[in-house]
Amino acid sequence: MSNKTQLSIIIPVHNEEENILELYKSLYNILSLVGKTYEIIYVDDGSTDDSFEKIKSIEDTRVKVVRFQRNYGKAAALSCGFKKSKGDIVITMDGDLQDDPKEIPRFIEELDKYDMVSGWKSKRYDPISKTLPSRFFNWLTRFITGVKINDFNCGYKAYHNYVVKNINLYGEFHRYIPALAYWRGYSVGEIEVEHHPRIHGESKYGVERLLKGFLDLITVTFLMMYKKRPLHMFGGIGFLLSFSGVFISVYLMFLWIIGERIGDRPLLMLGILLTVIGAQFVSLGLIGELITNSRNNDDYIIKYDSYEMENGN
């Protein structure tokens, strides 16, 4: 068996102390049969319980743990895990025991056909306060992004390593990873996965994610269309406004030349206003171009990193 890491399992956790050891045991039993060298990366997203201590107590050199200074959110945890992962195949799953490790071989098999594979919890054991908004967002995201999968919110996913290394996550973007991958030219597949009811702990998702998810969908759509060319959007709007303003101004100038009064016409103010606002939109697009080509910062602080500890740092 090769010494190279072939499989990385990334598990973001936040206050899941009762689930840590049970999930590890289930993963160990399944991964022992897969026949691939692996690592399990826990990303402790600012837990305030004993989750970090539970992870640290696992006596397995293949278990890695990164601890955040505070709670930054699932997208930041996944982004950190993606950067740390060494496996040719990367699998993400939740740490609440609702994702079943027995699905891992199926994910790996399906990756022979696709660049990434998303799980579909066709039968969910969640309250209607979670399932109803989820169905609406899945439909809306399919409609807007053109990615024909049923469950964008499912955290159980598998990727080839080159996919995760080319995806930038922040905010609530984790639920739109299939769209981000698709827009980068990667193929996206889907398999049905078994979903278990939560036994220990409490759900970390509330009603407030409804608005956040919708706003992030708008952001994702905008970024995928104009991230590398913000001037194309703002400049286009600015050009139309400026052209309208100049057209009105030229028309009024013609009236002034033939002797008509234009100083008290509302149309004069409109022409000037459109020209100025158009110029501002073009300037906004240019500023966006500058930001796009200069910003590349991580939005989280790491408090503990077992990778660095292994390297003696």
C-alpha positions as CSV (number, residue, x, y, z in Angstrom):
1,M,0.0,0.0,0.0
2,S,1.3,3.4,-0.9
3,N,2.5,5.8,1.9
4,K,0.9,8.7,0.0
5,T,-2.4,9.9,1.5
6,Q,-5.1,8.8,-0.9
7,L,-8.2,9.9,1.0
8,S,-8.9,12.9,3.2
9,I,-12.0,13.1,5.4
10,I,-12.9,16.6,6.5
11,I,-15.3,17.1,9.4
12,P,-16.2,20.6,10.6
13,V,-17.4,20.4,14.3
14,H,-19.0,22.9,16.6
15,N,-20.0,21.7,20.1
16,E,-20.3,18.0,19.1
17,E,-18.5,16.5,22.1
18,E,-21.0,13.6,22.4
19,N,-20.6,12.6,18.8
20,I,-16.8,12.8,18.3
21,L,-15.7,9.3,19.4
22,E,-18.7,7.5,18.1
23,L,-18.2,9.0,14.6
24,Y,-14.5,8.2,14.7
25,K,-15.2,4.5,15.5
26,S,-17.7,4.3,12.6
27,L,-15.2,5.9,10.3
28,Y,-12.4,3.6,11.4
29,N,-14.5,0.5,10.8
30,I,-15.4,1.6,7.2
31,L,-12.1,3.1,6.2
32,S,-10.3,-0.1,7.3
33,L,-12.2,-1.9,4.5
34,V,-11.7,0.8,1.8
35,G,-8.1,-0.1,1.2
36,K,-6.8,3.4,0.9
37,T,-4.4,5.4,3.0
38,Y,-6.3,8.2,4.7
39,E,-6.4,11.1,7.1
40,I,-9.3,12.4,9.1
41,I,-9.2,16.2,9.5
42,Y,-11.4,17.6,12.3
43,V,-11.8,21.4,12.1
44,D,-13.0,22.6,15.5
45,D,-15.0,25.7,14.6
46,G,-14.7,27.5,18.0
47,S,-16.4,24.9,20.1
48,T,-17.2,25.9,23.7
49,D,-17.6,22.4,25.0
50,D,-15.1,19.5,25.2
51,S,-15.1,18.7,21.4
52,F,-11.4,19.7,21.0
53,E,-10.4,17.6,24.0
54,K,-12.3,14.6,22.7
55,I,-10.6,14.9,19.3
56,K,-7.2,15.2,20.9
57,S,-7.8,12.1,23.0
58,I,-8.0,9.9,19.8
59,E,-4.8,7.9,19.6
60,D,-4.5,7.7,15.9
61,T,-1.7,9.5,13.9
62,R,-4.1,9.7,10.9
63,V,-6.4,12.0,12.9
64,K,-5.5,15.7,12.5
65,V,-7.2,18.6,14.2
66,V,-7.3,22.3,13.5
67,R,-8.9,24.6,16.1
68,F,-10.2,28.1,15.3
69,Q,-9.9,31.0,17.7
70,R,-13.7,31.5,17.6
71,N,-16.7,30.3,15.6
72,Y,-16.2,31.4,12.0
73,G,-18.8,29.3,10.3
74,K,-18.9,26.1,8.2
75,A,-17.6,27.7,5.0
76,A,-14.4,28.8,6.8
77,A,-14.0,25.4,8.4
78,L,-14.3,23.6,5.1
79,S,-12.0,26.1,3.4
80,C,-9.3,25.4,6.0
81,G,-9.8,21.7,5.7
82,F,-9.5,21.9,1.9
83,K,-6.1,23.7,2.3
84,K,-4.8,21.2,4.7
85,S,-6.0,18.1,2.9
86,K,-3.4,15.9,1.2
87,G,-5.6,13.1,-0.2
88,D,-6.3,12.6,-3.9
89,I,-9.9,12.2,-2.9
90,V,-11.5,14.5,-0.4
91,I,-14.8,13.8,1.4
92,T,-16.7,16.2,3.6
93,M,-19.2,15.2,6.2
94,D,-20.9,16.6,9.2
95,G,-19.9,15.7,12.8
96,D,-23.4,15.2,14.1
97,L,-23.7,11.4,13.2
98,Q,-26.5,12.2,10.7
99,D,-24.1,11.3,7.8
100,D,-23.4,7.6,7.6
101,P,-19.7,6.6,6.9
102,K,-20.9,3.5,5.0
103,E,-21.6,5.7,2.0
104,I,-17.9,6.5,1.5
105,P,-17.2,3.6,-0.8
106,R,-20.1,4.6,-3.0
107,F,-18.8,8.2,-3.2
108,I,-15.4,7.0,-4.2
109,E,-16.8,4.7,-6.9
110,E,-19.0,7.6,-8.3
111,L,-15.9,9.8,-8.6
112,D,-14.8,7.7,-11.5
113,K,-17.5,9.5,-13.5
114,Y,-17.4,13.0,-12.0
115,D,-15.1,15.6,-10.6
116,M,-17.3,16.0,-7.5
117,V,-20.3,14.1,-6.1
118,S,-22.9,15.6,-3.8
119,G,-25.1,13.7,-1.4
120,W,-28.8,13.8,-1.6
121,K,-30.8,13.3,1.6
122,S,-34.0,12.3,-0.1
123,K,-35.5,11.2,3.3
124,R,-34.6,13.6,6.0
125,Y,-35.1,13.4,9.8
126,D,-35.1,17.1,10.4
127,P,-37.9,19.4,11.5
128,I,-40.1,21.2,8.9
129,S,-38.4,24.5,9.9
130,K,-35.3,23.1,8.2
131,T,-36.7,20.9,5.4
132,L,-39.2,23.4,4.0
133,P,-36.7,26.3,3.5
134,S,-34.2,23.8,2.2
135,R,-36.6,22.6,-0.5
136,F,-37.3,26.2,-1.6
137,F,-33.6,27.0,-1.8
138,N,-32.7,23.9,-3.7
139,W,-35.4,24.7,-6.3
140,L,-34.2,28.4,-6.5
141,T,-30.6,27.4,-6.7
142,R,-31.2,24.9,-9.5
143,F,-33.2,27.5,-11.4
144,I,-30.5,30.2,-11.1
145,T,-27.3,28.2,-11.3
146,G,-28.4,25.6,-13.9
147,V,-26.9,22.8,-11.7
148,K,-29.3,19.9,-11.8
149,I,-29.0,18.3,-8.4
150,N,-31.6,17.9,-5.7
151,D,-29.8,18.8,-2.5
152,F,-27.3,21.7,-2.4
153,N,-27.4,21.9,1.4
154,C,-26.1,18.4,2.1
155,G,-22.7,18.5,3.7
156,Y,-21.8,15.0,2.6
157,K,-19.8,15.4,-0.6
158,A,-16.8,13.9,-2.4
159,Y,-14.2,15.6,-4.6
160,H,-11.1,15.1,-6.5
161,N,-8.3,17.1,-4.8
162,Y,-7.9,19.4,-7.7
163,V,-11.5,20.6,-7.2
164,V,-11.2,21.7,-3.6
165,K,-7.9,23.4,-4.2
166,N,-9.6,25.7,-6.7
167,I,-12.7,26.7,-4.7
168,N,-12.7,29.8,-2.4
169,L,-15.2,29.7,0.4
170,Y,-16.5,32.3,2.9
171,G,-19.8,33.5,4.3
172,E,-22.4,30.8,3.7
173,F,-20.9,29.7,0.4
174,H,-20.5,26.0,1.5
175,R,-24.1,25.2,0.4
176,Y,-23.2,26.5,-3.1
177,I,-20.1,24.4,-3.7
178,P,-21.7,22.4,-6.5
179,A,-22.5,25.6,-8.3
180,L,-19.0,27.0,-7.7
181,A,-17.5,23.8,-9.1
182,Y,-19.8,23.7,-12.0
183,W,-19.1,27.2,-13.0
184,R,-15.4,26.4,-13.0
185,G,-16.0,23.7,-15.5
186,Y,-16.0,20.6,-13.3
187,S,-18.6,17.9,-13.7
188,V,-21.0,17.4,-10.7
189,G,-22.8,14.2,-9.9
190,E,-25.2,13.2,-7.1
191,I,-26.1,10.1,-5.1
192,E,-28.8,9.4,-2.6
193,V,-27.4,8.9,0.9
194,E,-29.0,7.7,4.1
195,H,-29.8,10.4,6.7
196,H,-30.0,9.6,10.4
197,P,-31.9,11.6,13.0
198,R,-29.8,13.6,15.4
199,I,-29.3,11.9,18.7
200,H,-26.9,14.1,20.6
201,G,-26.5,17.9,20.7
202,E,-28.5,20.5,18.9
203,S,-28.8,21.8,15.4
204,K,-26.6,24.8,14.6
205,Y,-28.9,26.2,11.9
206,G,-31.8,28.6,12.6
207,V,-34.3,30.6,10.6
208,E,-31.8,33.4,10.1
209,R,-29.9,31.3,7.6
210,L,-32.9,31.7,5.2
211,L,-32.0,35.4,4.5
212,K,-28.3,34.7,4.6
213,G,-28.7,31.9,2.1
214,F,-30.7,34.0,-0.3
215,L,-28.2,36.9,-0.1
216,D,-25.3,34.6,-0.7
217,L,-27.0,33.0,-3.7
218,I,-27.2,36.5,-5.2
219,T,-23.5,37.0,-4.3
220,V,-22.4,33.7,-5.7
221,T,-24.3,34.4,-9.0
222,F,-22.7,37.8,-9.3
223,L,-19.2,36.6,-8.5
224,M,-19.3,33.7,-10.9
225,M,-20.5,36.0,-13.7
226,Y,-18.4,39.1,-12.9
227,K,-15.8,38.3,-10.3
228,K,-12.9,38.6,-12.8
229,R,-14.5,41.4,-14.8
230,P,-16.5,43.7,-12.5
231,L,-16.0,46.5,-14.9
232,H,-18.1,44.6,-17.5
233,M,-21.2,44.9,-15.2
234,F,-20.7,48.3,-13.6
235,G,-19.1,49.7,-16.7
236,G,-22.0,48.5,-18.8
237,I,-24.6,50.1,-16.5
238,G,-22.5,53.2,-16.3
239,F,-22.2,53.4,-20.1
240,L,-26.0,53.2,-20.6
241,L,-26.7,55.8,-18.0
242,S,-24.0,58.2,-19.3
243,F,-25.1,57.7,-22.9
244,S,-28.7,58.5,-21.9
245,G,-27.5,61.6,-20.1
246,V,-25.3,62.8,-23.0
247,F,-28.2,62.2,-25.4
248,I,-30.5,64.3,-23.3
249,S,-27.9,67.0,-23.0
250,V,-27.2,67.1,-26.8
251,Y,-31.0,67.4,-27.4
252,L,-31.3,70.3,-24.9
253,M,-28.3,72.0,-26.5
254,F,-29.9,71.8,-29.9
255,L,-33.1,73.5,-28.4
256,W,-30.9,76.2,-26.8
257,I,-29.2,76.9,-30.1
258,I,-32.5,77.5,-31.9
259,G,-33.5,79.9,-29.1
260,E,-35.6,77.9,-26.6
261,R,-35.1,78.3,-22.9
262,I,-33.8,75.2,-21.2
263,G,-32.6,76.4,-17.8
264,D,-35.9,75.7,-16.0
265,R,-36.5,72.3,-17.6
266,P,-36.4,69.2,-15.4
267,L,-35.0,67.3,-18.3
268,L,-31.8,69.3,-17.9
269,M,-31.3,68.1,-14.4
270,L,-32.1,64.5,-15.5
271,G,-29.4,64.6,-18.2
272,I,-26.8,65.9,-15.8
273,L,-27.8,63.4,-13.2
274,L,-27.6,60.4,-15.5
275,T,-24.2,61.5,-16.8
276,V,-22.7,61.9,-13.3
277,I,-24.2,58.6,-12.0
278,G,-22.9,56.8,-15.1
279,A,-19.4,58.1,-14.5
280,Q,-19.7,56.9,-10.9
281,F,-20.7,53.4,-12.0
282,V,-17.7,53.2,-14.3
283,S,-15.5,54.3,-11.5
284,L,-17.0,51.7,-9.2
285,G,-16.2,49.0,-11.8
286,L,-12.6,50.2,-11.9
287,I,-12.3,50.0,-8.1
288,G,-13.8,46.5,-8.3
289,E,-11.1,45.5,-10.8
290,L,-8.4,46.8,-8.4
291,I,-9.9,44.9,-5.4
292,T,-10.2,41.7,-7.5
293,N,-6.6,41.8,-8.4
294,S,-5.2,42.6,-4.9
295,R,-7.3,40.7,-2.3
296,N,-6.4,37.2,-1.3
297,N,-6.8,36.9,2.5
298,D,-8.1,34.1,4.7
299,D,-10.9,35.1,7.0
300,Y,-10.1,33.0,10.0
301,I,-7.5,32.7,12.8
302,I,-6.1,29.3,13.7
303,K,-5.6,28.7,17.5
304,Y,-4.2,25.1,17.2
305,D,-2.9,23.2,14.2
306,S,-1.7,19.6,14.5
307,Y,0.0,19.8,11.2
308,E,2.2,22.6,12.5
309,M,2.8,20.6,15.7
310,E,4.1,17.6,13.6
311,N,6.5,19.9,11.8
312,G,7.9,21.2,15.1
313,N,6.4,24.7,14.8
